[in-house]
């Protein structure tokens, strides 16, 4: 029997519906949310992603300040742009789009971002908040995966959840999030990666598998137990073509699975805006 699909669209719609009255309350207080973006270079995928965020912000009536620096921008130029966003009163939250050109020290740039405006939840202070269970922006893709599993009423607490991939944007923060004592988490989490020769031995025993390696087609049906839950979080672009970690034939084995397109992506965007609203609420509360 084919797997039950778990598209991210309905999850994102539910998140935005929940945010609507909170946004109205901010506007009534004279605080129209502002989501800023900084793009360094001319990577097509990054430009499309930033453009999508700006368009969504504008559709919602938000301010959407944007700074685009060329490929020849210096580290000092990037840091100056970040400080401009930090100081801007009409920016409640912002991001520096990754990847940046190779001569830019992205980690140093991230350290310059005001943690309370860090919409991606990637600043070390916010990663520490996540580890401690303290309120703060949560990395968007992990938060979106948590929301997706909750929306489709996938039992998580006490179950075996294996993450294939240890990247800083997904694998590592997802492990912190899903192992925490939270309403839709509290799982027995194992993190494996491509440096583990027998990683399929872990995924084959898992109730839930999250592919987050960024290696096209790495997860195959023989790596799964029948009826498990599969979430495709890792992708790689080849030009404009999206190449997911999860091979399409995994649908024949899994009980529940995210679609190749329209799975985790919409939930990531939704959680970005949720983070932005929460940043705006915190700033409005301090005024």
Buried (B, 14 or more C-beta within 10 A) or exposed (E): EEBEBBBBBBBBEBBBEEBEEBBEEBBEEEBBBBBBBBBBBEBEBBBEBBEEBBEBBEEBEBBBBBBBBEEEBEEEBBBBBBEBBBEBEEBBBBBBBBEBBEEBEBEEBBBBBBBBBBBBBBBEBBBEBBEEEEEBBBBBBBBBBBBBBBBBEBEBEEBBBBBBBBBEBBBBBBBBBBBBEBEBBBBBBBBBBEEEEEBBEBBBBBBBBBBBBBBBBBBBBEBBBEEBBBBBBBBBBEEEEBBBBBBEEBBEBBBBBBBBEBBBBBBBBBBBBBBBBBBBBBBBEEE
